[in-house]
Amino acid sequence: MNLDILYEDQDLLLINKPSGLVVNRAVTVKEATVQDWFVEKFGEDYFKDEYWQANPDYQQLIPADFSNEFGEPLEVWKERLGIVHRLDRDTSGVLILAKNPGSLVNLLAQFKKRQTQKTYLALVHGHLTEKSGQIKAPMSRSGRNRLKFAVDNAGKEAVSNYRVEKEFTTLKEDLILSLVAQSKIKIKKVRELYQAGFSLVEIEPKTGRTHQIRVHMSAMQHPLVGDQLYAGRKHSRMDSFWCSRQFLHALSLEFNHPRSKKKVKIQAPLTKDLKEVLELVV
């Protein structure tokens, strides 16, 4: 597996994760994951206690207020195998991995304390009334579909800031005609489905709930283009003809470097498939 490395030093490695790739190993995941790639890149011994007992430099990166609530640094290291955070299988973009136990617990602490800044780019259905704002909508797992999450006043806090970057009126005419031919649906119905247009939106989640951006935008009646879980039956079916996955890309990640303490911002260029989708809206 060859992954696009955006940045690497002695403590960190950041990749531009492609769509379709799962981050964490799991019993239910049969294909190779980012975790598998990371372990293969450095070797099994790199994740054993003996290696780090012989290379204790990582200890200077452990935060002074480190809590062993979830284990000592070496235990966390063996459990997470470098993974700091996750992206959904079909979300592309910046993903950070830690190259030693010290940088791992340091970065985990930053995420927990909300000292990092993540920016995503999404193409959503419709035009937002407010062109920038904040969504505060608690979330929990859906009681009707365990694969989904939903806004729930009794759920966990979930906050997202957003800003509209660009608006589009509809799809290109030749694509509309192609959709009519592929879907066997009348052209009037296709035009009606997309008459609300589209918005390209930058979103900064301030909390890290699973599916947060997808749920928040859907709750605002502006689901992501291509989102098979949250866009609704009609949109998700028709979107699949021209956008093969949810249009969501982790555009940038800003954090404090565990060693230098300096602010670092790493950006990931938009993937080829999503660039092609943007050429289909006008």
The 8 nearest C-alpha neighbors of each residue, nearest first, counted from 0:
[[1, 2, 36, 31, 33, 32, 35, 39],
 [2, 0, 3, 36, 4, 40, 33, 17],
 [1, 3, 4, 0, 14, 16, 15, 17],
 [2, 4, 15, 14, 5, 1, 16, 17],
 [5, 3, 14, 6, 13, 2, 15, 12],
 [4, 6, 14, 13, 3, 15, 7, 267],
 [7, 5, 13, 4, 12, 8, 14, 265],
 [6, 8, 12, 11, 13, 9, 5, 4],
 [9, 7, 11, 10, 12, 6, 98, 13],
 [8, 10, 11, 98, 7, 12, 99, 97],
 [11, 9, 98, 8, 102, 97, 99, 12],
 [12, 10, 97, 98, 8, 7, 96, 9],
 [11, 13, 7, 96, 6, 95, 97, 8],
 [14, 12, 95, 6, 5, 94, 4, 96],
 [15, 13, 4, 5, 94, 3, 16, 93],
 [14, 16, 92, 93, 3, 267, 17, 94],
 [17, 15, 92, 91, 14, 93, 94, 18],
 [18, 16, 91, 20, 15, 19, 92, 90],
 [17, 19, 89, 91, 90, 20, 88, 16],
 [18, 20, 89, 88, 17, 21, 90, 91],
 [19, 21, 88, 18, 17, 32, 22, 89],
 [22, 20, 88, 32, 23, 33, 19, 87],
 [21, 23, 33, 32, 34, 85, 20, 86],
 [24, 22, 34, 21, 32, 25, 33, 85],
 [23, 25, 32, 34, 28, 22, 26, 35],
 [26, 24, 28, 27, 23, 29, 32, 21],
 [25, 27, 28, 24, 29, 23, 30, 32],
 [26, 28, 25, 29, 24, 30, 23, 21],
 [29, 27, 25, 26, 30, 24, 21, 31],
 [28, 30, 27, 31, 26, 25, 24, 32],
 [29, 31, 28, 32, 21, 20, 24, 27],
 [32, 30, 35, 29, 33, 36, 21, 20],
 [31, 33, 35, 21, 34, 22, 23, 24],
 [34, 32, 22, 36, 35, 37, 21, 23],
 [33, 35, 37, 32, 36, 23, 22, 38],
 [36, 34, 32, 38, 33, 37, 31, 39],
 [35, 37, 33, 39, 34, 38, 40, 32],
 [38, 36, 40, 34, 39, 35, 33, 41],
 [39, 37, 35, 40, 42, 41, 36, 43],
 [38, 40, 36, 42, 37, 41, 35, 43],
 [39, 41, 37, 38, 42, 36, 35, 43],
 [42, 40, 38, 39, 45, 37, 43, 44],
 [43, 41, 39, 38, 44, 45, 40, 46],
 [42, 44, 45, 46, 38, 41, 47, 39],
 [45, 43, 47, 46, 42, 50, 49, 41],
 [46, 44, 43, 42, 47, 50, 41, 51],
 [45, 47, 44, 43, 77, 48, 80, 76],
 [46, 48, 44, 49, 45, 50, 77, 51],
 [49, 47, 51, 50, 52, 73, 46, 77],
 [48, 50, 52, 47, 51, 53, 44, 46],
 [51, 49, 53, 48, 52, 47, 45, 54],
 [52, 50, 54, 53, 48, 49, 55, 47],
 [51, 53, 49, 54, 50, 55, 48, 47],
 [52, 54, 51, 50, 55, 49, 48, 56],
 [53, 55, 51, 52, 56, 50, 57, 49],
 [56, 54, 57, 51, 52, 58, 53, 59],
 [57, 55, 58, 54, 59, 60, 51, 101],
 [58, 56, 101, 55, 59, 60, 99, 100],
 [59, 57, 60, 56, 61, 101, 55, 100],
 [58, 60, 57, 61, 56, 101, 62, 258],
 [61, 59, 101, 58, 57, 102, 257, 258],
 [60, 62, 101, 58, 59, 105, 63, 104],
 [63, 61, 65, 64, 105, 60, 104, 108],
 [62, 64, 65, 61, 60, 66, 59, 105],
 [63, 65, 62, 66, 61, 108, 67, 105],
 [64, 66, 62, 63, 67, 61, 104, 108],
 [67, 65, 68, 64, 69, 70, 71, 62],
 [66, 68, 70, 71, 69, 65, 72, 75],
 [67, 69, 66, 70, 71, 65, 75, 72],
 [70, 68, 67, 71, 75, 66, 74, 72],
 [71, 69, 67, 74, 68, 75, 72, 73],
 [70, 72, 67, 74, 73, 75, 69, 68],
 [73, 71, 75, 74, 100, 76, 104, 70],
 [74, 72, 76, 75, 71, 100, 77, 48],
 [75, 73, 71, 77, 76, 72, 70, 78],
 [74, 76, 72, 78, 73, 77, 70, 79],
 [77, 75, 73, 100, 74, 79, 80, 78],
 [78, 76, 74, 80, 75, 79, 46, 73],
 [77, 79, 75, 76, 80, 74, 81, 73],
 [78, 80, 82, 76, 81, 77, 75, 83],
 [81, 79, 77, 76, 82, 78, 34, 46],
 [80, 82, 97, 96, 79, 98, 83, 76],
 [81, 83, 96, 79, 80, 84, 97, 34],
 [84, 82, 96, 107, 81, 95, 103, 97],
 [85, 83, 82, 86, 95, 94, 96, 107],
 [86, 84, 22, 87, 83, 94, 82, 23],
 [85, 87, 90, 88, 22, 84, 94, 91],
 [86, 88, 90, 89, 85, 21, 210, 22],
 [87, 89, 21, 19, 20, 90, 18, 86],
 [88, 90, 18, 19, 87, 244, 91, 245],
 [91, 89, 87, 18, 247, 88, 248, 86],
 [92, 90, 17, 248, 18, 16, 249, 89],
 [91, 93, 249, 15, 16, 248, 267, 250],
 [94, 92, 15, 249, 267, 14, 251, 16],
 [93, 95, 14, 13, 16, 15, 92, 96],
 [96, 94, 13, 12, 83, 14, 93, 97],
 [95, 97, 82, 12, 81, 83, 11, 13],
 [98, 96, 81, 11, 103, 102, 99, 10],
 [99, 97, 10, 11, 81, 96, 9, 12],
 [98, 100, 101, 102, 97, 10, 103, 57],
 [101, 99, 103, 76, 72, 102, 73, 57],
 [102, 100, 57, 60, 61, 103, 99, 104],
 [101, 103, 105, 99, 97, 100, 257, 104],
 [102, 104, 97, 100, 101, 106, 105, 107],
 [105, 103, 107, 106, 101, 102, 108, 100],
 [106, 104, 102, 108, 103, 107, 61, 62],
 [107, 105, 109, 108, 103, 104, 102, 110],
 [108, 106, 104, 110, 109, 105, 83, 103],
 [107, 109, 111, 105, 106, 110, 104, 112],
 [110, 108, 106, 114, 112, 107, 111, 113],
 [109, 111, 113, 107, 108, 112, 115, 114],
 [110, 112, 108, 109, 113, 107, 114, 106],
 [111, 113, 109, 110, 114, 108, 115, 107],
 [114, 112, 110, 111, 115, 109, 205, 206],
 [113, 115, 109, 112, 110, 116, 254, 111],
 [116, 114, 254, 113, 253, 110, 109, 117],
 [115, 117, 253, 252, 118, 254, 114, 203],
 [116, 118, 252, 203, 251, 253, 115, 204],
 [119, 117, 203, 251, 250, 202, 249, 252],
 [120, 118, 249, 250, 202, 248, 201, 203],
 [119, 121, 201, 248, 200, 247, 250, 202],
 [122, 120, 247, 200, 246, 199, 123, 201],
 [123, 121, 199, 246, 198, 223, 224, 200],
 [124, 122, 223, 224, 198, 222, 221, 197],
 [123, 125, 197, 221, 222, 224, 196, 223],
 [124, 126, 197, 195, 196, 221, 198, 123],
 [127, 125, 198, 197, 128, 196, 195, 166],
 [126, 128, 129, 130, 125, 198, 221, 163],
 [129, 127, 130, 126, 131, 125, 163, 132],
 [128, 130, 127, 131, 132, 163, 162, 126],
 [131, 129, 163, 162, 127, 128, 132, 161],
 [132, 130, 162, 161, 129, 163, 133, 160],
 [131, 133, 161, 160, 162, 129, 134, 130],
 [132, 134, 160, 159, 161, 135, 158, 131],
 [133, 135, 159, 158, 136, 160, 132, 215],
 [136, 134, 158, 157, 133, 137, 159, 156],
 [135, 137, 157, 150, 134, 138, 158, 156],
 [138, 136, 156, 157, 154, 155, 151, 152],
 [139, 137, 150, 154, 151, 155, 149, 157],
 [138, 140, 154, 148, 149, 151, 141, 155],
 [139, 141, 148, 149, 147, 142, 145, 138],
 [142, 140, 148, 149, 143, 144, 147, 145],
 [141, 143, 144, 140, 145, 148, 147, 139],
 [142, 144, 141, 145, 147, 140, 146, 148],
 [143, 145, 146, 141, 147, 142, 148, 140],
 [146, 144, 147, 141, 142, 140, 143, 148],
 [145, 147, 144, 148, 141, 140, 228, 143],
 [146, 148, 145, 141, 144, 140, 149, 228],
 [149, 147, 140, 141, 139, 138, 214, 210],
 [150, 148, 141, 138, 139, 140, 151, 214],
 [149, 151, 138, 137, 136, 139, 152, 214],
 [150, 152, 138, 154, 153, 137, 139, 149],
 [153, 151, 154, 137, 150, 138, 136, 155],
 [152, 154, 151, 155, 137, 138, 139, 150],
 [155, 153, 138, 139, 151, 137, 152, 156],
 [156, 154, 137, 138, 157, 139, 153, 151],
 [155, 157, 137, 154, 138, 158, 136, 206],
 [158, 156, 137, 206, 136, 135, 155, 138],
 [157, 159, 135, 205, 134, 206, 204, 136],
 [160, 158, 204, 134, 205, 203, 133, 161],
 [161, 159, 133, 203, 202, 132, 204, 134],
 [162, 160, 202, 131, 132, 201, 203, 133],
 [161, 163, 131, 201, 200, 130, 164, 202],
 [164, 162, 200, 130, 165, 199, 131, 201],
 [163, 165, 200, 199, 162, 201, 166, 198],
 [166, 164, 199, 198, 163, 167, 200, 197],
 [167, 165, 198, 197, 199, 168, 126, 164],
 [166, 168, 197, 281, 196, 169, 198, 280],
 [169, 167, 196, 281, 197, 166, 195, 170],
 [168, 170, 196, 281, 280, 167, 193, 194],
 [171, 169, 280, 281, 279, 172, 175, 174],
 [172, 170, 174, 173, 279, 280, 281, 175],
 [171, 173, 175, 174, 170, 176, 177, 169],
 [172, 174, 176, 175, 171, 177, 170, 178],
 [175, 173, 177, 172, 176, 171, 178, 170],
 [176, 174, 172, 178, 177, 173, 179, 171],
 [177, 175, 179, 173, 174, 178, 172, 180],
 [176, 178, 174, 180, 175, 179, 181, 173],
 [179, 177, 181, 175, 180, 176, 182, 174],
 [178, 180, 176, 184, 177, 182, 183, 181],
 [179, 181, 177, 178, 183, 182, 176, 184],
 [182, 180, 178, 179, 183, 177, 240, 184],
 [181, 183, 184, 179, 178, 180, 237, 240],
 [184, 182, 179, 180, 181, 185, 178, 186],
 [183, 185, 182, 179, 186, 188, 189, 180],
 [186, 184, 187, 188, 179, 189, 183, 182],
 [185, 187, 189, 188, 179, 190, 184, 176],
 [188, 186, 190, 185, 189, 191, 184, 192],
 [187, 189, 191, 186, 185, 190, 192, 184],
 [190, 188, 186, 192, 191, 187, 193, 185],
 [189, 191, 187, 193, 192, 188, 194, 186],
 [192, 190, 194, 188, 189, 193, 187, 195],
 [191, 193, 189, 190, 194, 188, 234, 195],
 [192, 194, 190, 191, 195, 196, 169, 189],
 [193, 195, 191, 196, 190, 192, 169, 168],
 [196, 194, 125, 193, 126, 197, 124, 168],
 [197, 195, 168, 169, 125, 194, 167, 193],
 [198, 196, 125, 124, 167, 123, 166, 126],
 [199, 197, 166, 123, 122, 126, 165, 200],
 [198, 200, 122, 165, 164, 121, 163, 166],
 [199, 201, 163, 121, 164, 162, 120, 198],
 [202, 200, 120, 162, 119, 161, 163, 121],
 [201, 203, 161, 119, 118, 160, 200, 204],
 [202, 204, 118, 160, 159, 117, 161, 205],
 [205, 203, 159, 206, 158, 160, 202, 117],
 [204, 206, 158, 159, 203, 207, 113, 160],
 [207, 205, 204, 157, 158, 208, 159, 113],
 [206, 208, 209, 204, 205, 211, 157, 110],
 [207, 209, 211, 206, 210, 157, 138, 155],
 [208, 210, 211, 207, 148, 87, 212, 214],
 [211, 209, 213, 212, 214, 208, 148, 87],
 [212, 210, 208, 214, 209, 213, 215, 207],
 [213, 211, 215, 214, 210, 216, 204, 159],
 [212, 214, 210, 216, 211, 215, 217, 223],
 [213, 215, 217, 211, 212, 216, 210, 218],
 [216, 214, 218, 212, 217, 213, 211, 219],
 [217, 215, 219, 221, 222, 218, 213, 214],
 [216, 218, 222, 220, 214, 221, 219, 215],
 [217, 219, 215, 220, 216, 214, 150, 221],
 [218, 220, 216, 217, 221, 215, 222, 127],
 [221, 219, 217, 218, 222, 216, 124, 125],
 [220, 222, 124, 216, 217, 219, 123, 125],
 [223, 221, 217, 230, 216, 123, 124, 220],
 [222, 224, 123, 226, 122, 225, 245, 246],
 [223, 225, 123, 226, 246, 245, 122, 124],
 [226, 224, 245, 244, 238, 242, 235, 239],
 [227, 225, 245, 230, 223, 228, 224, 229],
 [226, 228, 235, 229, 225, 230, 245, 231],
 [229, 227, 226, 230, 147, 231, 235, 146],
 [228, 230, 231, 226, 227, 217, 222, 213],
 [231, 229, 222, 226, 235, 234, 227, 228],
 [230, 232, 229, 234, 233, 235, 228, 227],
 [231, 233, 235, 234, 236, 230, 227, 229],
 [234, 232, 236, 235, 231, 237, 192, 230],
 [233, 235, 237, 236, 231, 238, 232, 230],
 [234, 236, 227, 238, 232, 230, 233, 237],
 [237, 235, 233, 239, 234, 238, 232, 240],
 [236, 238, 234, 239, 235, 240, 233, 178],
 [239, 237, 235, 225, 240, 236, 242, 241],
 [240, 238, 243, 242, 237, 236, 241, 225],
 [239, 241, 238, 237, 242, 243, 178, 236],
 [240, 242, 239, 238, 243, 276, 237, 174],
 [243, 241, 239, 225, 238, 244, 240, 276],
 [242, 244, 239, 241, 225, 240, 245, 238],
 [245, 243, 225, 242, 89, 246, 226, 239],
 [244, 246, 225, 226, 247, 224, 223, 89],
 [245, 247, 121, 122, 224, 225, 223, 244],
 [248, 246, 121, 90, 245, 120, 119, 91],
 [247, 249, 91, 92, 120, 119, 250, 90],
 [250, 248, 92, 119, 93, 251, 91, 118],
 [249, 251, 119, 267, 118, 248, 266, 92],
 [252, 250, 266, 118, 265, 249, 117, 93],
 [251, 253, 117, 265, 264, 116, 118, 93],
 [252, 254, 264, 116, 263, 115, 117, 265],
 [255, 253, 115, 263, 262, 256, 264, 252],
 [256, 254, 262, 260, 261, 263, 257, 253],
 [255, 257, 260, 261, 258, 259, 262, 254],
 [258, 256, 260, 102, 60, 105, 259, 255],
 [259, 257, 256, 260, 60, 10, 102, 59],
 [258, 260, 261, 256, 257, 255, 262, 60],
 [261, 259, 256, 255, 257, 258, 262, 263],
 [262, 260, 259, 255, 256, 263, 257, 258],
 [261, 263, 255, 254, 256, 260, 264, 253],
 [262, 264, 254, 253, 255, 261, 256, 265],
 [265, 263, 253, 252, 254, 266, 262, 251],
 [264, 266, 252, 251, 253, 263, 267, 5],
 [265, 267, 251, 250, 268, 252, 264, 93],
 [266, 268, 250, 93, 92, 15, 251, 269],
 [269, 267, 270, 266, 250, 92, 15, 251],
 [268, 270, 267, 274, 273, 271, 248, 250],
 [269, 271, 273, 272, 268, 274, 91, 17],
 [272, 270, 274, 273, 275, 269, 276, 268],
 [273, 271, 275, 274, 270, 276, 242, 269],
 [272, 274, 276, 275, 270, 271, 277, 269],
 [275, 273, 271, 277, 276, 272, 270, 269],
 [274, 276, 272, 278, 273, 277, 271, 279],
 [277, 275, 273, 278, 279, 274, 242, 272],
 [278, 276, 274, 279, 275, 280, 273, 281],
 [277, 279, 275, 276, 280, 274, 281, 171],
 [280, 278, 277, 276, 171, 170, 281, 275],
 [281, 279, 170, 277, 278, 171, 169, 167],
 [280, 167, 169, 168, 170, 171, 279, 278]]
